[in-house]
Amino acid sequence: MSVEMMSEIKRDHMMNLLEQGKRVDGRTPTDLRKISVETGLIESADGSAKVKIGKTVVMAGVKIIPGTPFPDTPNIGVLTTGAELIPMAHPTFESGPPGEDAIELARVVDRGIRESGMVDVEALCIVPGEEVWMCFVDIYAINHDGNLFDAANLAAVCALKNATIPGEQYGKGENKPLPITCTPISITECKLGNHLIVDPNFDEEQISSARLTVTTDDNGNFRAMQKGGRGSITLEELSQCLDRAVEKGIEIRKIIG
């Protein structure tokens, strides 16, 4: 039997289950996979976190150093996010400079953190117009079994919450926690046929026509949104995604504490 035939059989099986409100791994369309978080694992980083969502594993590290502010924001610290999809995480990932998928992943995570105002970047100013703290967030996909967006968001957020500004190391006063204002959480849904499912695994992503990632803050305000895939999402479906983003955001915040 060919790979194509197997793929078609599997796809039909997955779609038939969805018609019954079920998924291959036993979840309902609105169920998240098991989430676990470990922080402070990287000694050389100023903050770090390892997140598992099902079999998907993402690591994030934070490095904070003093530097020169941008000319147009002389009193504001610098916050940048990068992502790397390392080959050992999945056969489809290749070595070399970040590709489109890695760049999109970093941008979606960065936007959620930035637009929510998670880090008080004004508090990162050391000497106005001369020196600020520069915060670099690096995200690494360790194992890819779907929904890298939410896993990467969670890893970055938990690493930032775990981070300490290394003032003593640079002669800039005492060490202190990174100034955090909220916990932005992204929820990704995929559209399979006429069905929307949260936290898609790899196989579900492969047969989906559209994807929507919505980031909320602690108060349930919508802070960022990113659509992927060529399929369309109706206004009714968008409303459903927004409601679930708030509901599941609350659920995840309780898990990570």
Salt bridges, closest charged atoms under 4 A:
GLU19 OE2 - HIS195 NE2 3.13
ASP25 OD2 - ARG27 NE 2.88
GLU104 OE2 - ARG211 NH2 2.96
ASP110 OD1 - ARG114 NH2 2.92
GLU131 OE1 - LYS172 NZ 2.83
ASP145 OD2 - ARG33 NH1 3.70
GLU189 OE1 - ARG244 NH1 2.79
ASP199 OD2 - ARG27 NH1 3.32
ASP199 OD1 - ARG33 NH2 2.84
ASP203 OD2 - LYS10 NZ 2.75
GLU204 OE1 - ARG23 NH2 2.90
GLU204 OE1 - ARG27 NH2 3.72
ASP217 OD2 - ARG223 NE 2.93
ASP218 OD1 - ARG253 NE 3.31
GLU237 OE1 - LYS191 NZ 2.98
GLU251 OE1 - LYS248 NZ 3.20
